[in-house]
Amino acid sequence: MEFGIFFNGYIPGPAAHETELEHMEIMNEAEYAIFADKHNWKYAWFGEHHGLVEYSHMSAPEVVMGYVAAKTDYIHLSTGITSISPRKEHPARYAERAAMLDHITGNRFEYGTG
C-alpha cells in the first residue's frame, strides 16, 4: 500500500488575509512533506491555484517542491494540478519545469494536470 498527502495552502476565514499566517502555512506544509518522507509515504501532491482567497495560497508549487526536494530522499513530489492554460503560459514551459523537477529530484517528480 502507498500513502500520499495533498497540500493546497488552505487558510480559512479572516486569517487568509494575514501574510504571516500565509507564510507559516506554506512552510508547515513543506515540513509535513519532509516528515512524510521520513515515514515512508510515497507521494506529496502540491496544488496550484491563482487568485483564491481561502482555498489555496500556493500559486507556484514548483518552488515549494524544490525546497522539499532538497530536504528529502524518497518521497515523490507531484503537481496536483498544474493549470495548463496556454493563456497563462506556453505549454513548452510546463514541460521544461516538469523535466527540471524530475532531474533535480532524482526521478521523483510526478506530473499532474487538469
Salt bridges, closest charged atoms under 4 A:
GLU2 OE2 - LYS42 NZ 3.22
GLU22 OE2 - HIS57 ND1 2.58
ASP37 OD2 - LYS38 NZ 3.53
GLU48 OE2 - HIS50 NE2 2.65
GLU48 OE2 - LYS88 NZ 2.24
GLU62 OE2 - ARG97 NE 3.27
GLU89 OE2 - ARG93 NE 3.38
GLU89 OE2 - ARG97 NH1 3.09
GLU96 OE1 - ARG93 NH1 2.84
GLU110 OE2 - HIS76 ND1 2.63
